[in-house]
Amino acid sequence: MVAHDILKTEGYEHSRLGACIAECGAGAGVLVAPDYTQCVKDPESGKPSCAIEDRKTDGEAAKLDWVNKYIRYIFGEDGRKFEPAAAA
């Protein structure tokens, strides 16, 4: 955000988003996606928001996809990916 302010990047719209998938067992999960964009744009009165999405059937798969996205980003396609564990 600071670099874009200094460079005055035309058309740049800053966002401050997050995402976390909490596993709930039996393959289910909950996606929690906070958005702090308004707080960054207006520190005095901007309000955060949050979306919560039920992932009843694909929570585990969504979590693995989310984690493995960072493995690919850091280590490339050859990085060792996380895989589902055998059910206990």
DOTINU-963715 format. One record per residue: residue number from 1; x, y, z of N, C-alpha, C, O in turn. Coordinates in pm, whole numbers. Last residue first. Layout:
(lumfi NUM; (X; Y; Z); (X; Y; Z); (X; Y; Z); (X; Y; Z))
...
//
This chain:
(lumfi 88; (-852; -4181; 1150); (-807; -4252; 1271); (-911; -4354; 1314); (-891; -4423; 1414))
(lumfi 87; (-794; -4169; 802); (-887; -4154; 914); (-842; -4238; 1031); (-801; -4353; 1014))
(lumfi 86; (-486; -4044; 680); (-579; -4157; 692); (-669; -4133; 815); (-624; -4082; 917))
(lumfi 85; (-473; -3703; 570); (-425; -3814; 654); (-530; -3924; 654); (-648; -3900; 631))
(lumfi 84; (-433; -3549; 253); (-519; -3589; 364); (-457; -3707; 440); (-397; -3796; 381))
(lumfi 83; (-120; -3373; 205); (-224; -3465; 159); (-310; -3504; 278); (-266; -3494; 392))
(lumfi 82; (83; -3101; 102); (12; -3170; 208); (-96; -3257; 145); (-156; -3220; 44))
(lumfi 81; (355; -3132; -134); (223; -3083; -94); (169; -3165; 24); (203; -3282; 42))
(lumfi 80; (676; -3027; -198); (595; -3137; -144); (466; -3081; -87); (468; -2993; -1))
(lumfi 79; (737; -2846; -502); (732; -2853; -356); (643; -2967; -310); (544; -2999; -376))
(lumfi 78; (718; -2817; -774); (791; -2934; -726); (792; -2946; -573); (842; -3045; -520))
(lumfi 77; (594; -2576; -827); (516; -2698; -846); (586; -2823; -793); (520; -2924; -770))
(lumfi 76; (727; -2364; -563); (697; -2400; -701); (620; -2532; -707); (587; -2590; -604))
(lumfi 75; (762; -2274; -305); (854; -2377; -354); (831; -2416; -500); (909; -2494; -555))
(lumfi 74; (572; -2063; -269); (707; -2055; -211); (805; -2149; -281); (917; -2110; -312))
(lumfi 73; (343; -2142; -412); (393; -2006; -424); (539; -1997; -378); (620; -1930; -442))
(lumfi 72; (303; -2405; -325); (334; -2379; -466); (396; -2242; -483); (491; -2225; -560))
(lumfi 71; (246; -2346; -55); (358; -2435; -88); (401; -2411; -233); (520; -2397; -261))
(lumfi 70; (14; -2196; -86); (136; -2130; -37); (260; -2216; -62); (367; -2162; -88))
(lumfi 69; (-159; -2393; -175); (-140; -2274; -258); (-11; -2202; -216); (64; -2154; -301))
(lumfi 68; (-176; -2567; 38); (-90; -2605; -75); (-69; -2491; -173); (30; -2492; -247))
(lumfi 67; (-366; -2433; 197); (-228; -2450; 244); (-135; -2478; 127); (-28; -2419; 117))
(lumfi 66; (-593; -2453; 27); (-547; -2324; 77); (-401; -2332; 121); (-321; -2246; 84))
(lumfi 65; (-622; -2729; -8); (-600; -2642; -124); (-540; -2508; -82); (-449; -2457; -146))
(lumfi 64; (-672; -2801; 261); (-552; -2851; 191); (-521; -2766; 69); (-405; -2734; 44))
(lumfi 63; (-917; -2668; 300); (-801; -2634; 382); (-673; -2680; 313); (-575; -2604; 308))
(lumfi 62; (-1079; -2803; 114); (-1058; -2659; 100); (-935; -2614; 179); (-858; -2531; 132))
(lumfi 61; (-1076; -3061; 224); (-1019; -3039; 91); (-990; -2891; 69); (-886; -2856; 11))
(lumfi 60; (-1209; -3010; 467); (-1072; -3062; 466); (-1006; -3036; 332); (-891; -2991; 328))
(lumfi 59; (-1463; -2913; 373); (-1376; -2834; 460); (-1232; -2880; 458); (-1141; -2798; 448))
(lumfi 58; (-1673; -3009; 219); (-1539; -3002; 160); (-1441; -2920; 243); (-1346; -2864; 189))
(lumfi 57; (-1918; -3013; 351); (-1873; -3134; 282); (-1731; -3128; 231); (-1672; -3232; 202))
(lumfi 56; (-1954; -2769; 487); (-1994; -2895; 548); (-1932; -3017; 481); (-1898; -3115; 549))
(lumfi 55; (-1858; -2494; 525); (-1801; -2589; 428); (-1826; -2730; 480); (-1733; -2802; 514))
(lumfi 54; (-2008; -2184; 560); (-2011; -2323; 604); (-1956; -2412; 494); (-2003; -2406; 380))
(lumfi 53; (-1848; -1880; 595); (-1910; -1972; 501); (-1898; -2115; 554); (-1788; -2161; 587))
(lumfi 52; (-1853; -1548; 679); (-1836; -1683; 733); (-1916; -1777; 644); (-2035; -1757; 621))
(lumfi 51; (-1689; -1239; 647); (-1781; -1336; 588); (-1749; -1473; 648); (-1633; -1508; 665))
(lumfi 50; (-1669; -929; 805); (-1624; -1068; 803); (-1732; -1154; 739); (-1850; -1143; 772))
(lumfi 49; (-1522; -599; 835); (-1634; -690; 810); (-1579; -832; 803); (-1458; -852; 795))
(lumfi 48; (-1436; -297; 1014); (-1404; -427; 954); (-1533; -505; 926); (-1637; -479; 986))
(lumfi 47; (-1483; 47; 929); (-1524; -70; 1008); (-1485; -200; 938); (-1499; -211; 816))
(lumfi 46; (-1335; 365; 971); (-1359; 248; 887); (-1389; 125; 972); (-1326; 104; 1076))
(lumfi 45; (-1265; 587; 1123); (-1402; 535; 1136); (-1433; 415; 1047); (-1546; 367; 1047))
(lumfi 44; (-983; 624; 1112); (-1063; 686; 1217); (-1200; 621; 1234); (-1246; 601; 1346))
(lumfi 43; (-873; 500; 886); (-837; 452; 1020); (-924; 509; 1132); (-936; 446; 1238))
(lumfi 42; (-975; 419; 601); (-1023; 522; 692); (-997; 478; 836); (-1087; 425; 902))
(lumfi 41; (-834; 212; 479); (-869; 331; 402); (-906; 448; 492); (-872; 563; 463))
(lumfi 40; (-821; 27; 686); (-696; 80; 630); (-724; 210; 554); (-648; 306; 564))
(lumfi 39; (-1089; -26; 727); (-1008; 21; 840); (-879; 85; 791); (-833; 185; 847))
(lumfi 38; (-1168; -130; 482); (-1222; 0; 524); (-1143; 59; 641); (-1131; 181; 653))
(lumfi 37; (-1024; -379; 486); (-999; -277; 385); (-1047; -139; 430); (-973; -41; 418))
(lumfi 36; (-1044; -606; 631); (-1004; -486; 704); (-980; -368; 610); (-922; -267; 651))
(lumfi 35; (-1229; -883; 644); (-1195; -777; 549); (-1170; -650; 629); (-1262; -592; 687))
(lumfi 34; (-1206; -1239; 704); (-1215; -1100; 750); (-1172; -1002; 640); (-1090; -1035; 555))
(lumfi 33; (-1350; -1524; 662); (-1281; -1432; 572); (-1298; -1287; 619); (-1394; -1221; 580))
(lumfi 32; (-1360; -1856; 737); (-1372; -1725; 800); (-1286; -1629; 717); (-1165; -1649; 703))
(lumfi 31; (-1517; -2150; 666); (-1430; -2049; 609); (-1460; -1916; 677); (-1574; -1870; 675))
(lumfi 30; (-1522; -2455; 830); (-1583; -2323; 825); (-1479; -2228; 768); (-1365; -2224; 816))
(lumfi 29; (-1581; -2806; 753); (-1503; -2691; 795); (-1585; -2565; 787); (-1700; -2565; 744))
(lumfi 28; (-1561; -3170; 738); (-1632; -3042; 736); (-1539; -2929; 781); (-1433; -2953; 838))
(lumfi 27; (-1438; -3415; 773); (-1427; -3350; 642); (-1492; -3214; 633); (-1481; -3148; 530))
(lumfi 26; (-1467; -3476; 1043); (-1546; -3552; 945); (-1547; -3485; 808); (-1645; -3496; 735))
(lumfi 25; (-1394; -3146; 1170); (-1403; -3291; 1181); (-1492; -3351; 1074); (-1582; -3285; 1022))
(lumfi 24; (-1361; -2884; 1113); (-1458; -2916; 1217); (-1473; -3066; 1238); (-1558; -3109; 1316))
(lumfi 23; (-1102; -2655; 1035); (-1161; -2787; 1021); (-1250; -2817; 1140); (-1219; -2780; 1254))
(lumfi 22; (-1119; -2335; 916); (-1108; -2414; 1038); (-1176; -2548; 1016); (-1294; -2553; 981))
(lumfi 21; (-951; -2138; 700); (-1048; -2247; 703); (-1020; -2330; 828); (-913; -2387; 843))
(lumfi 20; (-925; -1797; 643); (-880; -1910; 723); (-990; -2015; 723); (-1107; -1984; 743))
(lumfi 19; (-823; -1496; 501); (-904; -1617; 488); (-842; -1726; 573); (-721; -1745; 573))
(lumfi 18; (-839; -1141; 441); (-783; -1260; 500); (-874; -1379; 473); (-988; -1364; 428))
(lumfi 17; (-750; -825; 294); (-839; -939; 311); (-767; -1055; 376); (-644; -1065; 367))
(lumfi 16; (-736; -529; 218); (-670; -600; 328); (-764; -714; 367); (-846; -701; 458))
(lumfi 15; (-666; -341; -76); (-755; -424; 3); (-673; -494; 110); (-553; -517; 93))
(lumfi 14; (-648; -51; -284); (-593; -136; -179); (-702; -218; -111); (-814; -172; -91))
(lumfi 13; (-636; -3; -614); (-734; -3; -505); (-686; -101; -399); (-683; -222; -423))
(lumfi 12; (-490; 182; -869); (-466; 87; -759); (-572; 105; -651); (-593; 217; -603))
(lumfi 11; (-511; 370; -1071); (-611; 264; -1065); (-593; 164; -953); (-672; 70; -941))
(lumfi 10; (-166; 437; -1078); (-299; 469; -1130); (-392; 349; -1123); (-355; 239; -1164))
(lumfi 9; (38; 479; -810); (-5; 381; -909); (-149; 409; -950); (-240; 405; -868))
(lumfi 8; (221; 648; -672); (92; 697; -722); (42; 610; -837); (9; 659; -945))
(lumfi 7; (443; 571; -540); (449; 568; -687); (324; 625; -752); (321; 648; -873))
(lumfi 6; (345; 602; -278); (466; 674; -321); (470; 684; -473); (497; 790; -529))
(lumfi 5; (126; 429; -282); (107; 571; -249); (225; 653; -298); (207; 761; -354))
(lumfi 4; (251; 189; -338); (157; 242; -436); (127; 389; -409); (104; 466; -503))
(lumfi 3; (400; 160; -102); (470; 172; -231); (377; 231; -336); (420; 314; -416))
(lumfi 2; (191; 130; 82); (278; 247; 90); (350; 269; -42); (360; 382; -90))
(lumfi 1; (82; -118; 0); (0; 0; 0); (87; 125; 0); (59; 218; -76))
//
